[in-house]
Amino acid sequence: MAEIIGISAGRKNKITESLIETILQGTGKSYELISLSGKLVRPCEACNGCVKNNRCVFQDDFLPIVEKMYQSEGIVFGAPTYWDHMNAKGQAFWEKLCFSGRHNGVFPLRGKPGVIAAVDGIGDGKHVIRDVKKYYDDAGINLVGNVVAQGEYACFTCGYGNYCPDGGFAELFPLGTPITEDIKPSISNQHPEICDLKPEERNIKEKAKNMGAILAKVIDNHKKQQGLFNEE
Ligand SMILES: Cc1cc2nc3c(=O)[nH]c(=O)nc-3n(C[C@H](O)[C@H](O)[C@H](O)COP(=O)(O)O)c2cc1C
């Protein structure tokens, strides 16, 4: 069983996933990265089916992931912003997790340390941090910190992006700019639209790894403290 579980609500092999993976690598612990992309997580129907045993009764891909979270020592959750909110996939996941995991004083994630990976097209991350923090608080997850990244708008690869006045590409570059690799945002190429960034602002890999190292330290200290407490 992996010590740390990472969950991405972003696209497969895109920025949210690579940010989470880098944080997980920084922990130096065993980890499993689970992508919600291609998985079915139905929203909460408020059917009360979970009341007796804190488990959602619907047969989708949700429960096996949650069981792994329950067994883990720490969580790294990341999502992109869609329309100034965490995307619906991430939202559906947490709706169910927080409702099924909150009956009769049982909060299975209470006290687990967690990190948030927040991604959006402009690199500010505030909507995802706000939304995920609310769920972490409700579940009793201890927020260790967050890492924010500018992601790659879908317009970079749709085939029309650099001539579309309605897309995200036009927020960053003048229409007509050729889409070359060096202007695509990645975690090692943040804000290609800004010329004079410091190297650590352009490449946030070390920052993400450092957040992973902090998460690992928090977990180790927590375990040590619990050991001392149990000895008494
Ligand atoms: C439907 C949709 C809505 C979006 N809304 C926003 C938004 O409100 N603000 C923003 O900064 N980026 C927005 N984005 C851009 C995504 O946050 C960005 O592409 C991010 O990189 C996606 O994460 P991923 O690459 O890990 O899939 C939106 C993208 C989509 C597809």
The ligand as an SDF file (V2000), in Angstrom:
LIG
                    3D

 31 33  0  0  0  0  0  0  0  0999 V2000
  -14.0650   24.3940  -19.7250 C   0  0  0  0  0  0  0  0  0  0  0  0
  -12.8120   25.0930  -19.2440 C   0  0  0  0  0  0  0  0  0  0  0  0
  -12.9300   26.2120  -18.4370 C   0  0  0  0  0  0  0  0  0  0  0  0
  -11.7770   26.8690  -17.9880 C   0  0  0  0  0  0  0  0  0  0  0  0
  -11.9320   27.9490  -17.1730 N   0  0  0  0  0  0  0  0  0  0  0  0
  -10.8280   28.6040  -16.7300 C   0  0  0  0  0  0  0  0  0  0  0  0
  -10.9520   29.7430  -15.8810 C   0  0  0  0  0  0  0  0  0  0  0  0
  -12.0440   30.1490  -15.4860 O   0  0  0  0  0  0  0  0  0  0  0  0
   -9.8220   30.3770  -15.4930 N   0  0  0  0  0  0  0  0  0  0  0  0
   -8.5740   29.9560  -15.8930 C   0  0  0  0  0  0  0  0  0  0  0  0
   -7.5760   30.5740  -15.5330 O   0  0  0  0  0  0  0  0  0  0  0  0
   -8.4210   28.8480  -16.6670 N   0  0  0  0  0  0  0  0  0  0  0  0
   -9.5030   28.1620  -17.1000 C   0  0  0  0  0  0  0  0  0  0  0  0
   -9.3620   27.0550  -17.8880 N   0  0  0  0  0  0  0  0  0  0  0  0
   -8.0000   26.5730  -18.2390 C   0  0  0  0  0  0  0  0  0  0  0  0
   -7.5350   25.3700  -17.4130 C   0  0  0  0  0  0  0  0  0  0  0  0
   -7.5410   25.6470  -16.0390 O   0  0  0  0  0  0  0  0  0  0  0  0
   -6.1090   24.9920  -17.8580 C   0  0  0  0  0  0  0  0  0  0  0  0
   -6.1700   24.6160  -19.2090 O   0  0  0  0  0  0  0  0  0  0  0  0
   -5.4580   23.8790  -17.0620 C   0  0  0  0  0  0  0  0  0  0  0  0
   -4.1590   23.7120  -17.5380 O   0  0  0  0  0  0  0  0  0  0  0  0
   -6.0920   22.5320  -17.2010 C   0  0  0  0  0  0  0  0  0  0  0  0
   -5.3920   21.6190  -16.3780 O   0  0  0  0  0  0  0  0  0  0  0  0
   -4.6950   20.3150  -17.0240 P   0  0  0  0  0  0  0  0  0  0  0  0
   -3.7460   20.8400  -18.0480 O   0  0  0  0  0  0  0  0  0  0  0  0
   -4.0180   19.6230  -15.9120 O   0  0  0  0  0  0  0  0  0  0  0  0
   -5.8260   19.5110  -17.5920 O   0  0  0  0  0  0  0  0  0  0  0  0
  -10.4910   26.3890  -18.3560 C   0  0  0  0  0  0  0  0  0  0  0  0
  -10.3920   25.2570  -19.1860 C   0  0  0  0  0  0  0  0  0  0  0  0
  -11.5360   24.6210  -19.6110 C   0  0  0  0  0  0  0  0  0  0  0  0
  -11.4130   23.3900  -20.4840 C   0  0  0  0  0  0  0  0  0  0  0  0
  1  2  1  0
  2  3  1  0
  2 30  2  0
  3  4  2  0
  4  5  1  0
  4 28  1  0
  5  6  2  0
  6  7  1  0
  6 13  1  0
  7  8  2  0
  7  9  1  0
  9 10  1  0
 10 11  2  0
 10 12  1  0
 12 13  2  0
 13 14  1  0
 14 15  1  0
 14 28  1  0
 15 16  1  0
 16 17  1  0
 16 18  1  0
 18 19  1  0
 18 20  1  0
 20 21  1  0
 20 22  1  0
 22 23  1  0
 23 24  1  0
 24 25  2  0
 24 26  1  0
 24 27  1  0
 28 29  2  0
 29 30  1  0
 30 31  1  0
M  END
$$$$
